[in-house]
Protein backbone atom coordinates (compact mmCIF):
# COMPACT_ATOMS: atom_id res chain seq x y z
CA UNK A 1 0.00 0.00 0.00
CA UNK A 2 1.17 3.53 -0.81
CA UNK A 3 0.05 6.58 1.14
CA UNK A 4 -1.02 9.78 -0.61
CA UNK A 5 1.92 12.17 -0.09
CA UNK A 6 2.98 15.67 -1.03
CA UNK A 7 6.70 16.03 -1.81
CA UNK A 8 8.53 19.34 -1.48
CA UNK A 9 12.18 20.25 -1.99
CA UNK A 10 14.81 17.71 -2.82
CA UNK A 11 16.87 19.98 -5.09
CA UNK A 12 19.32 21.03 -2.35
CA UNK A 13 21.14 18.94 0.21
CA UNK A 14 19.61 18.78 3.67
CA UNK A 15 17.57 16.59 5.99
CA UNK A 16 14.39 14.75 5.10
CA UNK A 17 11.45 15.67 7.38
CA UNK A 18 8.16 13.76 7.49
CA UNK A 19 4.93 15.50 8.56
CA UNK A 20 1.73 13.50 9.10
CA UNK A 21 -1.89 14.10 10.06
CA UNK A 22 -5.02 12.01 10.02
CA UNK A 23 -3.61 8.97 11.80
CA UNK A 24 -7.10 9.04 13.31
CA UNK A 25 -9.96 9.84 10.95
CA UNK A 26 -11.76 12.33 13.23
CA UNK A 27 -8.82 14.69 13.81
CA UNK A 28 -9.31 17.43 11.25
CA UNK A 29 -7.09 20.40 12.18
CA UNK A 30 -3.89 18.51 11.23
CA UNK A 31 -5.33 17.64 7.80
CA UNK A 32 -6.20 21.27 7.04
CA UNK A 33 -2.93 22.59 8.48
CA UNK A 34 -0.71 20.29 6.42
CA UNK A 35 -2.49 21.11 3.17
CA UNK A 36 -2.11 24.83 3.94
CA UNK A 37 1.53 24.32 4.87
CA UNK A 38 2.27 22.66 1.54
CA UNK A 39 0.87 25.68 -0.31
CA UNK A 40 2.90 28.10 1.83
CA UNK A 41 6.12 26.14 1.35
CA UNK A 42 5.77 25.53 -2.40
CA UNK A 43 7.52 28.74 -3.54
CA UNK A 44 10.27 28.52 -0.92
CA UNK A 45 13.78 27.20 -1.45
CA UNK A 46 13.95 24.14 0.80
CA UNK A 47 17.32 22.86 2.00
CA UNK A 48 16.45 19.20 2.01
CA UNK A 49 13.20 17.33 1.45
CA UNK A 50 9.77 17.46 3.09
CA UNK A 51 7.21 14.66 2.83
CA UNK A 52 3.68 15.61 3.89
CA UNK A 53 0.85 13.10 4.46
CA UNK A 54 -2.28 15.11 5.32
CA UNK A 55 -4.51 12.04 5.83
CA UNK A 56 -2.66 8.86 6.77
CA UNK A 57 -5.76 6.82 7.63
CA UNK A 58 -8.11 7.42 4.69
CA UNK A 59 -10.44 4.58 5.68
CA UNK A 60 -11.05 6.14 9.10
CA UNK A 61 -11.45 9.60 7.51
CA UNK A 62 -14.13 8.32 5.14
CA UNK A 63 -16.03 6.99 8.16
CA UNK A 64 -15.43 10.17 10.15
CA UNK A 65 -14.21 8.23 13.17
CA UNK A 66 -11.02 7.34 15.02
CA UNK A 67 -10.60 3.92 13.41
CA UNK A 68 -11.20 2.40 9.98
CA UNK A 69 -13.29 -0.47 8.68
CA UNK A 70 -11.32 -3.15 10.52
CA UNK A 71 -11.76 -1.26 13.84
CA UNK A 72 -8.03 -1.28 14.57
CA UNK A 73 -6.43 1.85 16.05
CA UNK A 74 -3.58 2.84 13.74
CA UNK A 75 -1.78 4.41 16.72
CA UNK A 76 -1.65 0.98 18.37
CA UNK A 77 -0.90 -1.07 15.22
CA UNK A 78 2.50 0.19 14.05
CA UNK A 79 4.71 -1.07 12.47
CA UNK A 80 1.94 -3.14 10.87
CA UNK A 81 2.18 -5.83 8.20
CA UNK A 82 2.24 -5.61 4.40
CA UNK A 83 -0.19 -8.58 4.15
CA UNK A 84 -2.48 -7.62 7.03
CA UNK A 85 -5.80 -5.82 7.33
CA UNK A 86 -6.29 -2.33 5.90
CA UNK A 87 -5.03 -0.59 9.06
CA UNK A 88 -2.06 -2.97 9.34
CA UNK A 89 -1.10 -2.21 5.75
CA UNK A 90 -1.36 1.55 6.38
CA UNK A 91 0.78 1.12 9.50
CA UNK A 92 3.40 -0.73 7.45
CA UNK A 93 3.47 1.99 4.79
CA UNK A 94 3.70 4.70 7.45
CA UNK A 95 6.56 2.85 9.17
CA UNK A 96 8.51 2.80 5.91
CA UNK A 97 8.10 6.57 5.55
CA UNK A 98 9.21 7.17 9.14
CA UNK A 99 12.34 5.03 8.77
CA UNK A 100 13.28 6.98 5.63
CA UNK A 101 13.11 10.34 7.46
CA UNK A 102 15.69 12.29 9.44
CA UNK A 103 13.02 13.90 11.63
CA UNK A 104 9.29 13.37 12.12
CA UNK A 105 6.27 15.43 13.28
CA UNK A 106 2.92 13.70 13.87
CA UNK A 107 -0.07 16.03 14.36
CA UNK A 108 -3.15 15.01 16.38
CA UNK A 109 -6.19 16.31 18.26
CA UNK A 110 -8.53 14.70 20.76
CA UNK A 111 -10.82 13.67 17.91
CA UNK A 112 -14.61 13.80 18.18
CA UNK A 113 -14.77 12.68 21.80
CA UNK A 114 -11.90 14.31 23.66
CA UNK A 115 -10.36 17.76 23.95
CA UNK A 116 -6.65 18.11 24.69
CA UNK A 117 -4.78 21.12 26.02
CA UNK A 118 -2.35 22.21 23.26
CA UNK A 119 0.97 20.42 23.70
CA UNK A 120 3.96 18.94 21.97
CA UNK A 121 5.28 15.61 23.22
CA UNK A 122 8.04 13.10 22.67
CA UNK A 123 9.31 9.80 24.01
CA UNK A 124 12.20 10.04 26.47
CA UNK A 125 14.56 8.36 24.03
CA UNK A 126 17.53 6.47 25.56
CA UNK A 127 19.93 7.92 22.98
CA UNK A 128 21.03 11.37 24.25
CA UNK A 129 21.51 12.90 20.80
CA UNK A 130 18.03 11.86 19.67
CA UNK A 131 16.46 13.07 22.91
CA UNK A 132 18.20 16.44 22.64
CA UNK A 133 16.94 16.91 19.08
CA UNK A 134 13.40 16.00 20.17
CA UNK A 135 13.49 18.48 23.05
CA UNK A 136 14.59 21.27 20.71
CA UNK A 137 11.92 20.40 18.13
CA UNK A 138 9.18 20.31 20.79
CA UNK A 139 10.13 23.68 22.24
CA UNK A 140 10.49 25.23 18.78
CA UNK A 141 6.93 24.17 17.88
CA UNK A 142 5.69 26.84 20.28
CA UNK A 143 2.72 25.33 22.16
CA UNK A 144 2.24 26.04 25.89
CA UNK A 145 3.05 22.52 27.15
CA UNK A 146 6.03 20.27 26.36
CA UNK A 147 5.64 16.70 27.62
CA UNK A 148 8.28 13.96 27.58
CA UNK A 149 6.96 10.49 28.44
CA UNK A 150 7.56 6.76 28.73
CA UNK A 151 9.75 5.53 25.84
CA UNK A 152 8.55 1.92 26.12
CA UNK A 153 5.03 2.37 24.70
CA UNK A 154 4.65 0.37 21.50
CA UNK A 155 2.34 0.31 18.48
CA UNK A 156 2.65 4.02 17.83
CA UNK A 157 4.14 6.07 15.04
CA UNK A 158 6.66 7.44 17.54
CA UNK A 159 7.68 3.94 18.63
CA UNK A 160 8.67 3.22 15.02
CA UNK A 161 10.74 6.42 15.08
CA UNK A 162 12.22 5.42 18.44
CA UNK A 163 13.41 2.08 17.09
CA UNK A 164 14.90 3.74 14.01
CA UNK A 165 16.59 6.52 16.06
CA UNK A 166 14.61 9.15 14.15
CA UNK A 167 13.97 12.26 16.28
CA UNK A 168 10.18 12.58 16.51
CA UNK A 169 7.56 14.71 18.21
CA UNK A 170 3.78 14.74 18.22
CA UNK A 171 1.35 17.57 18.86
CA UNK A 172 -2.19 17.76 20.27
CA UNK A 173 -4.60 20.68 19.94
CA UNK A 174 -8.13 20.53 21.36
CA UNK A 175 -10.65 18.32 19.52
CA UNK A 176 -14.42 17.92 19.45
CA UNK A 177 -14.89 16.98 15.82
CA UNK A 178 -14.64 20.44 14.26
CA UNK A 179 -11.79 22.22 12.51
CA UNK A 180 -10.75 25.05 14.82
CA UNK A 181 -9.02 27.90 12.90
CA UNK A 182 -6.72 28.62 15.86
CA UNK A 183 -5.60 25.00 15.85
CA UNK A 184 -4.94 25.05 12.12
CA UNK A 185 -2.95 28.30 12.38
CA UNK A 186 -0.97 27.09 15.40
CA UNK A 187 -0.08 23.87 13.60
CA UNK A 188 1.05 25.70 10.46
CA UNK A 189 3.25 28.04 12.51
CA UNK A 190 4.54 25.19 14.67
CA UNK A 191 5.66 23.18 11.66
CA UNK A 192 7.32 26.26 10.13
CA UNK A 193 9.12 26.80 13.43
CA UNK A 194 10.50 23.27 13.48
CA UNK A 195 11.50 23.39 9.82
CA UNK A 196 13.42 26.60 10.58
CA UNK A 197 14.98 24.97 13.67
CA UNK A 198 16.15 22.09 11.47
CA UNK A 199 17.50 24.55 8.87
CA UNK A 200 15.27 23.38 6.01
CA UNK A 201 13.88 26.87 5.56
CA UNK A 202 15.12 30.35 6.38
CA UNK A 203 13.25 32.47 8.85
CA UNK A 204 13.04 33.55 12.45
CA UNK A 205 11.19 31.21 14.78
CA UNK A 206 7.90 32.60 16.13
CA UNK A 207 7.14 31.28 19.61
CA UNK A 208 3.57 31.97 20.80
CA UNK A 209 4.64 30.41 24.11
CA UNK A 210 8.23 31.44 24.88
CA UNK A 211 8.26 29.81 28.33
CA UNK A 212 6.29 26.58 28.02
CA UNK A 213 5.45 24.32 30.91
CA UNK A 214 7.94 21.46 30.48
CA UNK A 215 7.18 18.12 32.16
CA UNK A 216 9.21 14.93 31.70
CA UNK A 217 7.78 11.75 33.22
CA UNK A 218 9.77 8.53 32.82
CA UNK A 219 7.25 6.31 34.62
CA UNK A 220 5.75 3.32 32.85
CA UNK A 221 2.57 4.25 31.01
CA UNK A 222 3.04 8.01 31.13
CA UNK A 223 1.71 9.52 27.94
CA UNK A 224 -1.02 6.88 27.52
CA UNK A 225 -4.03 9.20 27.62
CA UNK A 226 -6.77 6.63 27.08
CA UNK A 227 -6.30 4.80 30.40
CA UNK A 228 -6.62 7.58 32.98
CA UNK A 229 -9.85 8.09 34.96
CA UNK A 230 -11.91 5.33 33.30
CA UNK A 231 -15.69 5.47 33.51
CA UNK A 232 -17.00 2.90 36.03
CA UNK A 233 -20.22 2.37 34.05
CA UNK A 234 -22.14 3.44 30.96
CA UNK A 235 -23.95 6.74 31.19
CA UNK A 236 -23.95 10.51 30.75
CA UNK A 237 -20.73 12.32 31.65
CA UNK A 238 -21.05 15.84 33.06
CA UNK A 239 -17.75 17.62 33.61
CA UNK A 240 -17.19 19.59 36.81
CA UNK A 241 -13.90 21.11 35.61
CA UNK A 242 -12.58 22.87 32.54
CA UNK A 243 -9.58 22.17 30.34
CA UNK A 244 -6.41 23.61 31.85
CA UNK A 245 -7.92 23.94 35.33
CA UNK A 246 -5.71 23.16 38.32
CA UNK A 247 -7.13 20.35 40.47
CA UNK A 248 -6.06 18.55 43.61
CA UNK A 249 -6.04 14.82 44.16
CA UNK A 250 -9.51 13.67 45.19
CA UNK A 251 -11.38 16.61 43.67
CA UNK A 252 -14.31 15.72 41.43
CA UNK A 253 -13.64 15.89 37.69
CA UNK A 254 -17.25 15.11 36.82
CA UNK A 255 -20.07 12.65 37.28
CA UNK A 256 -21.59 9.77 35.32
CA UNK A 257 -25.30 9.10 35.68
CA UNK A 258 -27.79 6.56 34.39
CA UNK A 259 -30.72 7.45 32.11
CA UNK A 260 -32.97 8.49 35.00
CA UNK A 261 -30.26 10.29 36.94
CA UNK A 262 -30.88 8.05 39.94
CA UNK A 263 -27.41 6.46 39.94
CA UNK A 264 -24.81 9.26 39.94
CA UNK A 265 -21.14 8.32 40.29
CA UNK A 266 -18.38 10.88 40.82
CA UNK A 267 -15.02 10.62 39.07
CA UNK A 268 -12.25 11.92 41.33
CA UNK A 269 -8.84 13.15 40.27
CA UNK A 270 -6.15 10.56 40.88
CA UNK A 271 -3.42 13.23 41.03
CA UNK A 272 -2.81 16.89 41.68
CA UNK A 273 -2.10 18.87 38.53
CA UNK A 274 -3.70 20.37 35.41
CA UNK A 275 -6.66 18.98 33.47
CA UNK A 276 -4.83 18.03 30.28
CA UNK A 277 -7.59 16.06 28.55
CA UNK A 278 -11.35 16.24 29.07
CA UNK A 279 -14.10 14.22 27.46
CA UNK A 280 -16.35 16.40 25.28
CA UNK A 281 -18.74 13.68 24.01
CA UNK A 282 -21.09 13.19 26.94
CA UNK A 283 -22.24 9.62 26.23
CA UNK A 284 -19.62 7.36 27.80
CA UNK A 285 -19.15 3.60 28.00
CA UNK A 286 -17.62 1.76 30.92
CA UNK A 287 -13.84 1.82 30.78
CA UNK A 288 -13.53 4.88 28.53
CA UNK A 289 -11.38 7.71 29.84
CA UNK A 290 -13.17 10.90 30.88
CA UNK A 291 -10.02 12.95 31.43
CA UNK A 292 -6.30 13.14 32.06
CA UNK A 293 -4.57 15.08 34.82
CA UNK A 294 -1.01 16.19 34.12
CA UNK A 295 0.81 15.84 37.42
CA UNK A 296 2.47 19.15 38.29
CA UNK A 297 2.44 21.89 40.89
CA UNK A 298 3.12 24.50 38.18
CA UNK A 299 0.69 26.69 36.27
CA UNK A 300 0.38 27.24 32.56
CA UNK A 301 2.34 30.17 31.13
CA UNK A 302 0.07 33.22 31.06
CA UNK A 303 1.63 34.81 27.98
CA UNK A 304 1.21 33.64 24.42
CA UNK A 305 -1.78 33.95 22.13
CA UNK A 306 -1.93 30.19 21.55
CA UNK A 307 -2.28 29.45 25.24
CA UNK A 308 -4.91 32.13 25.78
CA UNK A 309 -6.98 31.28 22.72
CA UNK A 310 -7.03 27.55 23.34
CA UNK A 311 -8.17 27.43 26.96
CA UNK A 312 -11.92 27.89 27.45
CA UNK A 313 -12.95 30.45 30.04
CA UNK A 314 -14.38 29.12 33.26
C-alpha positions as CSV (number, residue, x, y, z in Angstrom):
1,X,0.0,0.0,0.0
2,X,1.2,3.5,-0.8
3,X,0.0,6.6,1.1
4,X,-1.0,9.8,-0.6
5,X,1.9,12.2,-0.1
6,X,3.0,15.7,-1.0
7,X,6.7,16.0,-1.8
8,X,8.5,19.3,-1.5
9,X,12.2,20.3,-2.0
10,X,14.8,17.7,-2.8
11,X,16.9,20.0,-5.1
12,X,19.3,21.0,-2.4
13,X,21.1,18.9,0.2
14,X,19.6,18.8,3.7
15,X,17.6,16.6,6.0
16,X,14.4,14.7,5.1
17,X,11.5,15.7,7.4
18,X,8.2,13.8,7.5
19,X,4.9,15.5,8.6
20,X,1.7,13.5,9.1
21,X,-1.9,14.1,10.1
22,X,-5.0,12.0,10.0
23,X,-3.6,9.0,11.8
24,X,-7.1,9.0,13.3
25,X,-10.0,9.8,11.0
26,X,-11.8,12.3,13.2
27,X,-8.8,14.7,13.8
28,X,-9.3,17.4,11.3
29,X,-7.1,20.4,12.2
30,X,-3.9,18.5,11.2
31,X,-5.3,17.6,7.8
32,X,-6.2,21.3,7.0
33,X,-2.9,22.6,8.5
34,X,-0.7,20.3,6.4
35,X,-2.5,21.1,3.2
36,X,-2.1,24.8,3.9
37,X,1.5,24.3,4.9
38,X,2.3,22.7,1.5
39,X,0.9,25.7,-0.3
40,X,2.9,28.1,1.8
41,X,6.1,26.1,1.3
42,X,5.8,25.5,-2.4
43,X,7.5,28.7,-3.5
44,X,10.3,28.5,-0.9
45,X,13.8,27.2,-1.4
46,X,14.0,24.1,0.8
47,X,17.3,22.9,2.0
48,X,16.4,19.2,2.0
49,X,13.2,17.3,1.5
50,X,9.8,17.5,3.1
51,X,7.2,14.7,2.8
52,X,3.7,15.6,3.9
53,X,0.9,13.1,4.5
54,X,-2.3,15.1,5.3
55,X,-4.5,12.0,5.8
56,X,-2.7,8.9,6.8
57,X,-5.8,6.8,7.6
58,X,-8.1,7.4,4.7
59,X,-10.4,4.6,5.7
60,X,-11.0,6.1,9.1
61,X,-11.4,9.6,7.5
62,X,-14.1,8.3,5.1
63,X,-16.0,7.0,8.2
64,X,-15.4,10.2,10.1
65,X,-14.2,8.2,13.2
66,X,-11.0,7.3,15.0
67,X,-10.6,3.9,13.4
68,X,-11.2,2.4,10.0
69,X,-13.3,-0.5,8.7
70,X,-11.3,-3.1,10.5
71,X,-11.8,-1.3,13.8
72,X,-8.0,-1.3,14.6
73,X,-6.4,1.8,16.0
74,X,-3.6,2.8,13.7
75,X,-1.8,4.4,16.7
76,X,-1.7,1.0,18.4
77,X,-0.9,-1.1,15.2
78,X,2.5,0.2,14.0
79,X,4.7,-1.1,12.5
80,X,1.9,-3.1,10.9
81,X,2.2,-5.8,8.2
82,X,2.2,-5.6,4.4
83,X,-0.2,-8.6,4.1
84,X,-2.5,-7.6,7.0
85,X,-5.8,-5.8,7.3
86,X,-6.3,-2.3,5.9
87,X,-5.0,-0.6,9.1
88,X,-2.1,-3.0,9.3
89,X,-1.1,-2.2,5.7
90,X,-1.4,1.5,6.4
91,X,0.8,1.1,9.5
92,X,3.4,-0.7,7.4
93,X,3.5,2.0,4.8
94,X,3.7,4.7,7.5
95,X,6.6,2.9,9.2
96,X,8.5,2.8,5.9
97,X,8.1,6.6,5.6
98,X,9.2,7.2,9.1
99,X,12.3,5.0,8.8
100,X,13.3,7.0,5.6
101,X,13.1,10.3,7.5
102,X,15.7,12.3,9.4
103,X,13.0,13.9,11.6
104,X,9.3,13.4,12.1
105,X,6.3,15.4,13.3
106,X,2.9,13.7,13.9
107,X,-0.1,16.0,14.4
108,X,-3.2,15.0,16.4
109,X,-6.2,16.3,18.3
110,X,-8.5,14.7,20.8
111,X,-10.8,13.7,17.9
112,X,-14.6,13.8,18.2
113,X,-14.8,12.7,21.8
114,X,-11.9,14.3,23.7
115,X,-10.4,17.8,24.0
116,X,-6.6,18.1,24.7
117,X,-4.8,21.1,26.0
118,X,-2.3,22.2,23.3
119,X,1.0,20.4,23.7
120,X,4.0,18.9,22.0
121,X,5.3,15.6,23.2
122,X,8.0,13.1,22.7
123,X,9.3,9.8,24.0
124,X,12.2,10.0,26.5
125,X,14.6,8.4,24.0
126,X,17.5,6.5,25.6
127,X,19.9,7.9,23.0
128,X,21.0,11.4,24.3
129,X,21.5,12.9,20.8
130,X,18.0,11.9,19.7
131,X,16.5,13.1,22.9
132,X,18.2,16.4,22.6
133,X,16.9,16.9,19.1
134,X,13.4,16.0,20.2
135,X,13.5,18.5,23.0
136,X,14.6,21.3,20.7
137,X,11.9,20.4,18.1
138,X,9.2,20.3,20.8
139,X,10.1,23.7,22.2
140,X,10.5,25.2,18.8
141,X,6.9,24.2,17.9
142,X,5.7,26.8,20.3
143,X,2.7,25.3,22.2
144,X,2.2,26.0,25.9
145,X,3.0,22.5,27.2
146,X,6.0,20.3,26.4
147,X,5.6,16.7,27.6
148,X,8.3,14.0,27.6
149,X,7.0,10.5,28.4
150,X,7.6,6.8,28.7
151,X,9.7,5.5,25.8
152,X,8.6,1.9,26.1
153,X,5.0,2.4,24.7
154,X,4.7,0.4,21.5
155,X,2.3,0.3,18.5
156,X,2.7,4.0,17.8
157,X,4.1,6.1,15.0
158,X,6.7,7.4,17.5
159,X,7.7,3.9,18.6
160,X,8.7,3.2,15.0
161,X,10.7,6.4,15.1
162,X,12.2,5.4,18.4
163,X,13.4,2.1,17.1
164,X,14.9,3.7,14.0
165,X,16.6,6.5,16.1
166,X,14.6,9.2,14.1
167,X,14.0,12.3,16.3
168,X,10.2,12.6,16.5
169,X,7.6,14.7,18.2
170,X,3.8,14.7,18.2
171,X,1.3,17.6,18.9
172,X,-2.2,17.8,20.3
173,X,-4.6,20.7,19.9
174,X,-8.1,20.5,21.4
175,X,-10.7,18.3,19.5
176,X,-14.4,17.9,19.5
177,X,-14.9,17.0,15.8
178,X,-14.6,20.4,14.3
179,X,-11.8,22.2,12.5
180,X,-10.8,25.1,14.8
181,X,-9.0,27.9,12.9
182,X,-6.7,28.6,15.9
183,X,-5.6,25.0,15.9
184,X,-4.9,25.0,12.1
185,X,-3.0,28.3,12.4
186,X,-1.0,27.1,15.4
187,X,-0.1,23.9,13.6
188,X,1.0,25.7,10.5
189,X,3.2,28.0,12.5
190,X,4.5,25.2,14.7
191,X,5.7,23.2,11.7
192,X,7.3,26.3,10.1
193,X,9.1,26.8,13.4
194,X,10.5,23.3,13.5
195,X,11.5,23.4,9.8
196,X,13.4,26.6,10.6
197,X,15.0,25.0,13.7
198,X,16.1,22.1,11.5
199,X,17.5,24.6,8.9
200,X,15.3,23.4,6.0
201,X,13.9,26.9,5.6
202,X,15.1,30.3,6.4
203,X,13.3,32.5,8.9
204,X,13.0,33.5,12.4
205,X,11.2,31.2,14.8
206,X,7.9,32.6,16.1
207,X,7.1,31.3,19.6
208,X,3.6,32.0,20.8
209,X,4.6,30.4,24.1
210,X,8.2,31.4,24.9
211,X,8.3,29.8,28.3
212,X,6.3,26.6,28.0
213,X,5.5,24.3,30.9
214,X,7.9,21.5,30.5
215,X,7.2,18.1,32.2
216,X,9.2,14.9,31.7
217,X,7.8,11.8,33.2
218,X,9.8,8.5,32.8
219,X,7.3,6.3,34.6
220,X,5.7,3.3,32.8
221,X,2.6,4.2,31.0
222,X,3.0,8.0,31.1
223,X,1.7,9.5,27.9
224,X,-1.0,6.9,27.5
225,X,-4.0,9.2,27.6
226,X,-6.8,6.6,27.1
227,X,-6.3,4.8,30.4
228,X,-6.6,7.6,33.0
229,X,-9.8,8.1,35.0
230,X,-11.9,5.3,33.3
231,X,-15.7,5.5,33.5
232,X,-17.0,2.9,36.0
233,X,-20.2,2.4,34.0
234,X,-22.1,3.4,31.0
235,X,-24.0,6.7,31.2
236,X,-24.0,10.5,30.8
237,X,-20.7,12.3,31.7
238,X,-21.1,15.8,33.1
239,X,-17.7,17.6,33.6
240,X,-17.2,19.6,36.8
241,X,-13.9,21.1,35.6
242,X,-12.6,22.9,32.5
243,X,-9.6,22.2,30.3
244,X,-6.4,23.6,31.9
245,X,-7.9,23.9,35.3
246,X,-5.7,23.2,38.3
247,X,-7.1,20.4,40.5
248,X,-6.1,18.6,43.6
249,X,-6.0,14.8,44.2
250,X,-9.5,13.7,45.2
251,X,-11.4,16.6,43.7
252,X,-14.3,15.7,41.4
253,X,-13.6,15.9,37.7
254,X,-17.3,15.1,36.8
255,X,-20.1,12.6,37.3
256,X,-21.6,9.8,35.3
257,X,-25.3,9.1,35.7
258,X,-27.8,6.6,34.4
259,X,-30.7,7.4,32.1
260,X,-33.0,8.5,35.0
261,X,-30.3,10.3,36.9
262,X,-30.9,8.1,39.9
263,X,-27.4,6.5,39.9
264,X,-24.8,9.3,39.9
265,X,-21.1,8.3,40.3
266,X,-18.4,10.9,40.8
267,X,-15.0,10.6,39.1
268,X,-12.2,11.9,41.3
269,X,-8.8,13.1,40.3
270,X,-6.1,10.6,40.9
271,X,-3.4,13.2,41.0
272,X,-2.8,16.9,41.7
273,X,-2.1,18.9,38.5
274,X,-3.7,20.4,35.4
275,X,-6.7,19.0,33.5
276,X,-4.8,18.0,30.3
277,X,-7.6,16.1,28.6
278,X,-11.4,16.2,29.1
279,X,-14.1,14.2,27.5
280,X,-16.3,16.4,25.3
281,X,-18.7,13.7,24.0
282,X,-21.1,13.2,26.9
283,X,-22.2,9.6,26.2
284,X,-19.6,7.4,27.8
285,X,-19.2,3.6,28.0
286,X,-17.6,1.8,30.9
287,X,-13.8,1.8,30.8
288,X,-13.5,4.9,28.5
289,X,-11.4,7.7,29.8
290,X,-13.2,10.9,30.9
291,X,-10.0,12.9,31.4
292,X,-6.3,13.1,32.1
293,X,-4.6,15.1,34.8
294,X,-1.0,16.2,34.1
295,X,0.8,15.8,37.4
296,X,2.5,19.1,38.3
297,X,2.4,21.9,40.9
298,X,3.1,24.5,38.2
299,X,0.7,26.7,36.3
300,X,0.4,27.2,32.6
301,X,2.3,30.2,31.1
302,X,0.1,33.2,31.1
303,X,1.6,34.8,28.0
304,X,1.2,33.6,24.4
305,X,-1.8,33.9,22.1
306,X,-1.9,30.2,21.5
307,X,-2.3,29.4,25.2
308,X,-4.9,32.1,25.8
309,X,-7.0,31.3,22.7
310,X,-7.0,27.5,23.3
311,X,-8.2,27.4,27.0
312,X,-11.9,27.9,27.5
313,X,-12.9,30.5,30.0
314,X,-14.4,29.1,33.3
